[in-house]
Amino acid sequence: MENIIELKNVHKSFKGFDIKDFSMAVKKGFVTGFIGGNGVGKSTTIKMIMNLLQPDSGTVSVFGLNYKEHEKEIKQRIGFVYDENILYDHLSLKQMKDIVKHAYENWDDHLFNHYVKLFDLPLKKKIKTFSKGMMMKASLTMALSHHAELIIMDEPTSGLDPIFRRELLEILHQLMQDGDKTIFFSTHITTDLDMIADYITFIHDGEHIFTKDLIEIEEEYALVKGGLELLDREIEQEFLAVRKSNYGFEALTAKKGRAEEVFGDMVIIEKATLEDIMYYTKKGEKQHV
């Protein structure tokens, strides 16, 4: 299975924060959700994928190419949708299109007009009058109108109302039907990914925790709830993290089958959501909160 994006042993240091020995891959033809809390390295990673930042060491490749020799070719094949407005808000959408189209060899006015009509966007109103939802649709229209093979989205649903978020996710779902596109979708709204993602990449504190498909996550991860009398030091080591209260404990496991074997019907075992996993997981340590 072909990888569209590959990061290998990437390091990037800032004052007080590091991306550490980060390796990940994004498979062609799928939607990969990129999750993690605030300030854990999601935007930094995306900026390195877009060559807006360069790693201190390690390699970044897109379409099997490196930016040093193939930047123009790579950028021609990427559509980027950012959570903040990167369009010139004093221009109309038509004026913005007339500027942007010259940057792309495969720009398609017919496709642009198709998305303008689909998204019900005004061509002649100034972009500064657009709502957050309209702004996102305009950014997506620009990203799609040059036949981009890879769509990179950084928090695209942030600040959108639930109805428009649902509409946007349906649009992305339809986009994936031809099998030729790949979407890399960073978000902290993990419920959106349940609707659209094939794979999840989880980053925490600058480290790659895992890349797994959604079915694999559901099979491996679970929340275990039971009485404190069931816990001892050895049992606690079975979990990634444990939260205790006067009423009992709740713990995250990445070995659902093992928990079922150890506890049987003495505990309640529930599906762990992506939000649960983000809340509890820290790589390489047992976190007790």
Salt bridges, closest charged atoms under 4 A:
GLU2 OE1 - LYS28 NZ 3.81
GLU6 OE1 - LYS8 NZ 3.81
ASP56 OD1 - LYS12 NZ 3.62
GLU69 OE1 - HIS70 NE2 3.72
GLU71 OE2 - LYS75 NZ 3.13
GLU73 OE1 - HIS70 ND1 3.68
GLU73 OE2 - ARG77 NH1 3.70
ASP98 OD2 - LYS94 NZ 3.16
ASP98 OD1 - LYS97 NZ 3.40
ASP108 OD2 - HIS147 NE2 2.94
ASP109 OD1 - LYS97 NZ 3.47
ASP109 OD2 - LYS101 NZ 2.81
GLU149 OE2 - ARG77 NE 2.86
GLU155 OE2 - LYS42 NZ 3.86
GLU155 OE1 - HIS188 ND1 2.88
GLU167 OE2 - LYS137 NZ 3.32
ASP192 OD1 - ARG165 NH2 2.88
ASP205 OD2 - LYS20 NZ 3.99
GLU216 OE2 - LYS212 NZ 3.95
GLU220 OE1 - LYS212 NZ 3.02
GLU236 OE2 - LYS244 NZ 2.83
GLU236 OE1 - HIS288 ND1 3.28
GLU238 OE2 - ARG258 NH2 2.98
GLU250 OE1 - LYS225 NZ 3.52
GLU250 OE2 - ARG243 NH2 3.33
GLU261 OE2 - ARG258 NH1 3.18
GLU270 OE1 - LYS225 NZ 2.97
